[in-house]
Amino acid sequence: MGKQVPVWTIGHSNHSIKAFLEMLKEHEIQVLVDIRHFPTSKIEHFKEEQMAKWLPENGIEYVWLGKELGGYRKGGYRKHMRTKLFREGIKRLLEIAQQKRICLMCMEPNPKYCHRRFIAAYLERKGIKVIHITAKGQKALLNFKS
């Protein structure tokens, strides 16, 4: 594998498109990787089919890896992390990250309450820096690997 590059994460929460894009652009994100198992939302603009339109229109690629990395797993997420499907998702994620600045997205704004924390811990154990975008102008380096 090439150079180790940071990976960002974000929770879409109830942000407007404008506010969400501002947060992504502030960190120069090039690819948004949707890791929701079910890529839908009560908020219309955060549904997969909508995001696949407005993100590219604003210079950001949209990739869905919810099949491989999404939450809501039978037996829990830690068990899922031992599967071939999870490893394939991580491999794909890191392939993208070697080429472009990526941000993992789920719904929950606080990574402590989201399965993003498990992915972050996995990446951190591999020496990859994970940065959590928590609000416009804010980010956090949370250590989940312990």
C-alpha positions as CSV (number, residue, x, y, z in Angstrom):
1,M,0.0,0.0,0.0
2,G,1.2,3.5,-0.7
3,K,1.4,6.5,1.7
4,Q,-0.9,6.5,4.7
5,V,-3.4,9.3,4.2
6,P,-6.0,10.5,6.8
7,V,-9.6,9.5,6.5
8,W,-12.4,11.9,7.6
9,T,-15.8,11.0,9.0
10,I,-19.0,13.0,9.3
11,G,-22.6,12.5,10.4
12,H,-25.2,14.2,8.1
13,S,-27.6,14.9,11.0
14,N,-30.2,17.4,9.9
15,H,-27.8,19.8,8.0
16,S,-28.9,21.7,5.0
17,I,-27.1,20.8,1.7
18,K,-25.3,24.2,1.9
19,A,-24.0,23.6,5.5
20,F,-23.0,20.0,4.7
21,L,-21.1,21.0,1.6
22,E,-19.4,23.8,3.5
23,M,-18.1,21.3,6.0
24,L,-16.9,18.9,3.3
25,K,-15.2,21.6,1.3
26,E,-13.6,23.1,4.4
27,H,-11.6,19.8,4.6
28,E,-11.2,19.5,0.8
29,I,-13.1,16.3,0.6
30,Q,-13.2,14.8,-2.9
31,V,-15.2,11.6,-2.3
32,L,-18.0,11.0,0.2
33,V,-18.3,7.4,1.1
34,D,-21.8,6.6,2.4
35,I,-21.5,3.8,5.0
36,R,-25.2,3.7,5.9
37,H,-26.5,0.1,5.6
38,F,-29.8,1.6,4.4
39,P,-28.9,4.7,2.4
40,T,-32.1,6.6,3.0
41,S,-33.3,9.4,5.3
42,K,-36.3,11.3,6.5
43,I,-34.5,14.3,5.1
44,E,-35.0,14.2,1.4
45,H,-31.6,15.5,0.3
46,F,-29.8,12.8,2.3
47,K,-31.4,9.9,0.4
48,E,-28.9,8.0,-1.8
49,E,-30.5,9.0,-5.1
50,Q,-30.5,12.7,-4.2
51,M,-26.9,12.7,-2.8
52,A,-25.7,10.9,-6.0
53,K,-27.0,14.0,-7.9
54,W,-26.1,17.0,-5.8
55,L,-22.7,15.9,-4.5
56,P,-21.2,15.5,-8.1
57,E,-22.8,18.7,-9.1
58,N,-20.7,20.3,-6.4
59,G,-17.5,18.5,-7.3
60,I,-17.6,15.6,-4.8
61,E,-17.9,12.0,-5.8
62,Y,-20.5,9.8,-4.1
63,V,-19.7,6.1,-3.3
64,W,-22.0,3.8,-1.3
65,L,-20.2,1.1,0.7
66,G,-23.1,0.3,3.0
67,K,-23.3,-3.3,1.9
68,E,-19.7,-3.8,3.1
69,L,-19.4,-1.3,6.0
70,G,-22.9,-0.4,7.0
71,G,-24.2,-0.8,10.6
72,Y,-27.2,-2.8,11.8
73,R,-25.5,-6.2,11.7
74,K,-26.9,-9.5,13.0
75,G,-24.6,-10.4,15.9
76,G,-23.3,-6.8,16.2
77,Y,-20.7,-4.8,14.4
78,R,-17.7,-6.3,16.1
79,K,-18.6,-9.7,14.7
80,H,-19.1,-8.2,11.3
81,M,-15.6,-6.8,11.4
82,R,-14.3,-10.3,11.3
83,T,-16.0,-11.0,7.9
84,K,-14.6,-11.1,4.4
85,L,-17.2,-8.6,3.4
86,F,-15.9,-6.1,6.0
87,R,-12.3,-6.6,4.8
88,E,-13.4,-6.1,1.2
89,G,-15.1,-2.8,2.2
90,I,-12.0,-1.6,4.0
91,K,-9.8,-2.6,1.1
92,R,-12.0,-0.6,-1.3
93,L,-12.1,2.4,1.1
94,L,-8.3,2.5,1.3
95,E,-7.9,2.1,-2.4
96,I,-10.0,5.3,-2.8
97,A,-8.2,7.0,0.0
98,Q,-4.8,6.5,-1.7
99,Q,-6.1,8.5,-4.7
100,K,-8.4,11.1,-3.2
101,R,-9.4,12.8,0.1
102,I,-12.3,10.8,1.5
103,C,-14.9,11.2,4.2
104,L,-17.1,8.4,5.6
105,M,-20.7,9.4,6.2
106,C,-23.4,8.0,8.3
107,M,-26.4,9.8,10.0
108,E,-25.3,10.2,13.6
109,P,-23.4,13.5,14.2
110,N,-21.4,12.2,17.2
111,P,-19.0,9.4,16.1
112,K,-19.1,8.0,19.7
113,Y,-22.7,6.8,19.1
114,C,-22.2,5.6,15.5
115,H,-20.6,2.5,13.9
116,R,-18.1,4.9,12.5
117,R,-16.2,4.5,15.8
118,F,-15.6,0.8,15.0
119,I,-14.2,1.6,11.6
120,A,-12.2,4.5,13.0
121,A,-10.6,2.1,15.6
122,Y,-9.8,-0.4,12.9
123,L,-8.1,2.2,10.8
124,E,-6.3,3.7,13.7
125,R,-4.9,0.3,14.7
126,K,-3.5,0.2,11.1
127,G,-1.8,3.6,11.7
128,I,-4.3,5.6,9.7
129,K,-5.2,9.0,11.2
130,V,-9.0,9.5,11.4
131,I,-10.5,13.0,11.7
132,H,-14.1,13.4,12.7
133,I,-15.9,16.5,11.3
134,T,-18.3,17.5,14.0
135,A,-19.5,20.9,12.8
136,K,-18.5,23.7,10.5
137,G,-15.1,24.9,11.6
138,Q,-14.7,22.0,14.0
139,K,-13.1,18.6,13.9
140,A,-12.0,16.1,16.5
141,L,-9.2,13.5,16.7
142,L,-10.8,10.8,18.9
143,N,-8.9,7.8,19.8
144,F,-11.1,4.7,19.4
145,K,-8.3,2.1,19.0
146,S,-7.9,1.2,22.7
